[in-house]
Every structure is written in structure tokens, then in C-alpha cells.
Amino acid sequence: MALSKIRSLFTGGPQVRFLCLPEWVGVIEPPQPARKNIPDWFKSMPKKRRTQIDEQTSYPVPTAKACHGLFEGMAAGWIFKTIADVDVTVWDNQRKAKWATRYDVDDILTVHSKPQTEGMPNGDKVVAKWTSYWQMRTAKGWSTLFVPPLNGGNEFFEVFPAAIRTDIYKGDVLFPFTFKQDGEFYIPAGTPIAQAIPFKRFEPKAIYSAMTKSEIGEKKREVTKIYLKSGHYKKLCTEVDKKRKNKP
């Protein structure tokens, strides 16, 4: 049996590895589990608020915090962050920019040339890129989707989404991005850059059809449970996760 398969028996599944040069170990922050980096607006939101029907009547309704799908999106994968403080000046409708890092690193921020970006969305603006100094390696057949942090971005910049075959690519992860606004601003170390979500590469066959009577019944029962029982979908997910973890 292959070593990778033996490891998966004890870890519960394929591993994701983050690698950096020896001199960076303990110096730069590694990518963090997204589950530990849930945005503050979500953490501070109450699960319920009262909605007013008229002057005399109100009743509690679940907020976005009760949406487990929203939470799982933000909690998926890992978050790459900036490793150094950066002072930035952006002008001419984000077509020009300059920056200085508060760290002895020359290539933490680099820039694409105009011919590289002409014709793409925002390609007329400065397209810079962050260097993470971390490699991300996934199991065979697994790629990684890199996107702006879901529902938790920042006011300064936004990366271009991309999917990388991290099972075969052995280089540092780079994050091309554009600035969101003109001005002078300070981007502190630890600012979230991108969310990395591993996925298994496959091309499922799509089947389109009308729902059967049984499927219509399932749909109606599911909708009823969602409206009558707050947290129904979260409970379903939790039960499935427990079964998967307890599976021998």
C-alpha cells in the first residue's frame, strides 16, 4: 500500500501541506484555517432579531448568522495573509500606484506589465501581485480554488479568482490583484489576501429532468422543516459530519 494511502487511514483523508524555505519558518505567518478567521461582522451579529409587523406586533426572525451555508462558505479551506506592513499610494483611478514595505523583502509586491493584462476585467488598472512565500501542495487529483475571502474581504484590494493544480505545481503561490480605490493607505501585516479551497478534480455528468412525485414530496418536507425548525440544515450537516468521522 502506498505511503500516502497509509497516512490517509490515520488522518481521515488527503492532507494539505504548506511549505516555505527554512529561513522563513517561525518568521512569517502560515496560512490559517478559514474557520478560525470568520469575519468580525458575522461573529458579532445576533442569531435573531425582531421584525416589526405593525406598531403593536413584532416577532423574532433568524439573521444571516443562522444561515449555515453562509458560515460554511466562509469557513472552507485556508486564509493566506500579508506577511509585512505596506504603505501604498494609488492614483489616476487605480491606474498608477507605488508602495513601500516595512520589511526587508524586495518582491513581496510586484506588478504585471500592461500587455499581460489588457482586455481582462480591470486590466486597464495597475495589476499587482502578492508573493506569499508559501507553497501549497495537495494530494494527487486535487486542485485549489483561490478566491477573495468570502464575505470577509478588505477595503484596499481584491485578488483575481483562480484554480491551481496544487498537486503538480511546486512554486510559491502568487495573488494578482487590483486596488479598490485611490488614496494613501496602510495595509498591515496579517491582512487577509485570499481564501484557498481545495477540491477534487472531476467532471460529473449533468442530468436534467423534471422532479418525480417522490422528489417533490422531499422538497416540500424539507422546506417545511426549514421554516418550522431553526437550524434544521445545520443539524443535517452536523449529523452527516459525525457519521463520516465515526466511519471505520
C-alpha positions as CSV (number, residue, x, y, z in Angstrom):
1,M,0.0,0.0,0.0
2,A,1.3,3.5,-0.9
3,L,2.5,5.7,1.9
4,S,0.0,8.4,1.1
5,K,-2.8,5.9,1.4
6,I,-1.5,4.6,4.7
7,R,-1.4,8.2,6.0
8,S,-5.0,8.8,4.9
9,L,-6.1,5.8,7.0
10,F,-5.0,7.7,10.2
11,T,-5.7,11.2,9.2
12,G,-9.2,10.7,7.8
13,G,-8.4,11.9,4.3
14,P,-5.9,13.6,1.9
15,Q,-3.5,16.1,3.5
16,V,-2.7,19.6,2.5
17,R,0.9,20.7,3.0
18,F,2.2,24.3,3.3
19,L,5.9,24.6,2.7
20,C,8.3,27.5,3.0
21,L,12.1,28.0,2.9
22,P,13.8,27.0,6.2
23,E,14.8,30.6,6.9
24,W,11.1,31.7,6.9
25,V,10.0,29.1,9.4
26,G,8.8,31.0,12.5
27,V,9.2,34.3,10.8
28,I,6.2,34.5,8.5
29,E,2.7,33.5,9.5
30,P,1.5,30.4,7.8
31,P,-1.9,30.2,6.1
32,Q,-4.6,29.9,8.7
33,P,-7.8,27.7,8.7
34,A,-10.6,29.8,7.4
35,R,-12.8,28.5,10.3
36,K,-10.5,30.5,12.7
37,N,-10.8,33.6,10.6
38,I,-14.5,34.2,10.5
39,P,-15.2,38.0,9.8
40,D,-16.0,40.1,12.8
41,W,-19.3,41.3,11.4
42,F,-20.5,37.7,11.4
43,K,-19.2,36.9,14.9
44,S,-20.9,40.0,16.4
45,M,-24.2,39.5,14.7
46,P,-27.1,38.1,16.9
47,K,-28.7,34.9,15.7
48,K,-32.2,36.5,15.8
49,R,-33.7,40.0,15.6
50,R,-37.2,41.2,16.0
51,T,-39.1,42.3,12.9
52,Q,-41.9,44.8,13.2
53,I,-45.2,43.9,11.5
54,D,-47.1,47.0,12.8
55,E,-47.0,49.3,15.8
56,Q,-48.2,46.6,18.1
57,T,-46.8,43.4,16.6
58,S,-43.3,42.1,16.2
59,Y,-41.7,38.6,16.2
60,P,-38.1,37.2,16.1
61,V,-36.6,36.2,12.8
62,P,-33.3,34.5,12.2
63,T,-30.5,36.7,10.9
64,A,-27.7,35.8,8.4
65,K,-25.8,34.3,11.3
66,A,-28.3,31.4,11.3
67,C,-27.5,30.6,7.7
68,H,-25.2,27.6,7.9
69,G,-24.4,27.7,4.2
70,L,-23.1,31.2,4.6
71,F,-20.9,30.1,7.5
72,E,-19.6,27.0,5.8
73,G,-18.5,29.1,2.8
74,M,-16.5,31.5,5.0
75,A,-15.1,28.5,7.0
76,A,-13.9,26.5,4.0
77,G,-10.2,26.0,3.4
78,W,-7.4,28.3,4.5
79,I,-6.7,32.1,4.5
80,F,-3.5,33.5,3.1
81,K,-2.5,36.8,4.7
82,T,0.0,39.6,4.1
83,I,3.4,38.9,5.8
84,A,4.5,42.6,6.1
85,D,3.2,46.1,6.6
86,V,2.9,48.0,3.4
87,D,2.4,51.7,2.7
88,V,0.6,52.3,-0.6
89,T,-0.3,55.3,-2.7
90,V,-2.8,54.8,-5.6
91,W,-3.9,57.5,-8.0
92,D,-5.4,58.1,-11.5
93,N,-8.4,55.8,-10.9
94,Q,-6.2,53.0,-9.8
95,R,-4.1,53.2,-13.0
96,K,-0.9,54.1,-11.1
97,A,0.5,53.0,-7.7
98,K,3.6,52.9,-5.7
99,W,4.4,51.2,-2.4
100,A,7.0,50.6,0.3
101,T,7.2,47.7,2.6
102,R,8.2,47.8,6.2
103,Y,10.2,44.6,5.9
104,D,13.5,43.6,4.3
105,V,11.8,41.9,1.3
106,D,12.0,43.2,-2.2
107,D,9.4,41.1,-4.1
108,I,6.6,40.9,-1.6
109,L,4.7,43.1,-4.1
110,T,5.4,43.1,-7.9
111,V,3.4,44.3,-10.9
112,H,2.2,42.8,-14.2
113,S,3.1,44.7,-17.3
114,K,0.2,46.2,-19.3
115,P,0.4,43.8,-22.2
116,Q,-0.2,40.9,-19.8
117,T,-3.5,42.3,-18.5
118,E,-5.0,44.3,-21.4
119,G,-8.5,43.0,-22.2
120,M,-9.2,41.4,-18.9
121,P,-11.6,42.9,-16.3
122,N,-9.9,45.9,-14.7
123,G,-6.9,45.2,-17.0
124,D,-6.6,49.0,-17.6
125,K,-5.7,49.4,-13.9
126,V,-2.5,48.5,-12.1
127,V,-2.5,44.7,-11.6
128,A,0.0,44.0,-8.8
129,K,0.5,40.6,-7.1
130,W,1.3,39.5,-3.6
131,T,4.0,36.9,-3.1
132,S,3.1,34.6,-0.2
133,Y,6.4,32.7,0.2
134,W,4.3,29.6,0.9
135,Q,3.9,26.6,-1.3
136,M,0.6,24.7,-1.1
137,R,0.6,21.1,-2.0
138,T,-2.5,18.8,-2.2
139,A,-3.0,15.1,-2.8
140,K,-3.0,13.7,-6.3
141,G,-6.1,14.7,-8.3
142,W,-6.8,17.7,-6.0
143,S,-6.6,21.4,-7.1
144,T,-7.2,24.6,-5.1
145,L,-9.6,27.4,-5.8
146,F,-8.2,30.8,-4.7
147,V,-10.8,33.5,-4.2
148,P,-11.2,36.7,-2.3
149,P,-12.1,35.9,1.3
150,L,-15.8,35.0,1.1
151,N,-17.8,37.8,2.8
152,G,-14.7,39.0,4.5
153,G,-12.6,41.0,2.1
154,N,-10.9,44.3,2.8
155,E,-11.3,47.9,1.6
156,F,-7.9,48.1,-0.2
157,F,-7.6,45.4,-2.8
158,E,-9.2,42.3,-4.3
159,V,-7.5,39.3,-5.9
160,F,-8.4,37.6,-9.1
161,P,-10.0,34.2,-8.5
162,A,-8.1,31.3,-10.0
163,A,-7.8,27.5,-9.7
164,I,-4.4,26.0,-9.5
165,R,-3.4,22.3,-9.8
166,T,-1.6,22.3,-6.4
167,D,-0.9,18.6,-6.7
168,I,1.7,19.3,-9.5
169,Y,2.6,23.0,-9.1
170,K,5.7,23.3,-6.9
171,G,6.1,27.1,-6.8
172,D,5.1,29.9,-4.4
173,V,1.5,31.0,-4.5
174,L,1.1,34.4,-6.2
175,F,-2.0,36.5,-5.9
176,P,-2.7,39.1,-8.7
177,F,-5.0,41.9,-7.6
178,T,-6.3,45.4,-8.3
179,F,-6.7,48.2,-5.9
180,K,-10.2,49.3,-5.0
181,Q,-9.7,53.0,-4.5
182,D,-7.3,55.9,-5.0
183,G,-5.6,57.3,-2.0
184,E,-2.8,56.8,0.5
185,F,-3.3,53.9,2.9
186,Y,-1.6,51.4,5.1
187,I,-2.0,47.7,4.7
188,P,-0.9,45.9,7.9
189,A,0.7,42.5,8.1
190,G,-2.0,39.9,8.7
191,T,-4.5,41.4,6.2
192,P,-6.4,38.5,4.5
193,I,-5.4,38.2,0.9
194,A,-7.2,35.1,-0.4
195,Q,-9.2,32.0,0.6
196,A,-7.8,28.7,-0.6
197,I,-10.4,26.0,-1.0
198,P,-9.1,22.5,-2.1
199,F,-11.3,20.5,-4.4
200,K,-11.1,17.1,-6.2
201,R,-10.9,17.4,-10.0
202,F,-13.6,15.5,-11.8
203,E,-16.2,16.2,-14.4
204,P,-19.6,14.9,-13.3
205,K,-22.2,14.1,-15.9
206,A,-25.1,16.5,-15.7
207,I,-28.6,15.2,-15.9
208,Y,-31.6,17.5,-16.4
209,S,-35.1,16.2,-15.7
210,A,-38.5,17.1,-14.1
211,M,-38.8,16.2,-10.4
212,T,-40.6,12.9,-9.6
213,K,-43.5,12.9,-7.2
214,S,-41.2,11.5,-4.6
215,E,-38.7,14.3,-5.1
216,I,-41.4,16.9,-4.9
217,G,-42.5,15.4,-1.6
218,E,-38.9,15.5,-0.3
219,K,-38.7,19.2,-1.3
220,K,-41.9,20.1,0.4
221,R,-41.0,18.3,3.6
222,E,-37.5,19.9,3.6
223,V,-38.9,23.4,3.1
224,T,-41.4,22.9,5.9
225,K,-38.7,21.7,8.3
226,I,-36.5,24.7,7.4
227,Y,-39.3,27.2,8.2
228,L,-40.6,25.4,11.3
229,K,-37.2,24.4,12.9
230,S,-34.5,27.0,13.1
231,G,-31.1,25.4,12.5
232,H,-32.5,22.4,10.6
233,Y,-30.0,22.5,7.8
234,K,-27.1,22.9,10.2
235,K,-28.3,19.9,12.1
236,L,-28.4,17.8,8.9
237,C,-24.8,18.8,8.2
238,T,-23.6,18.0,11.7
239,E,-25.2,14.6,11.6
240,V,-23.5,13.8,8.3
241,D,-20.1,15.0,9.5
242,K,-20.4,12.9,12.7
243,K,-21.1,9.8,10.6
244,R,-18.2,10.5,8.3
245,K,-15.8,11.0,11.3
246,N,-17.0,7.8,13.1
247,K,-16.8,5.7,9.9
248,P,-14.2,3.0,10.4
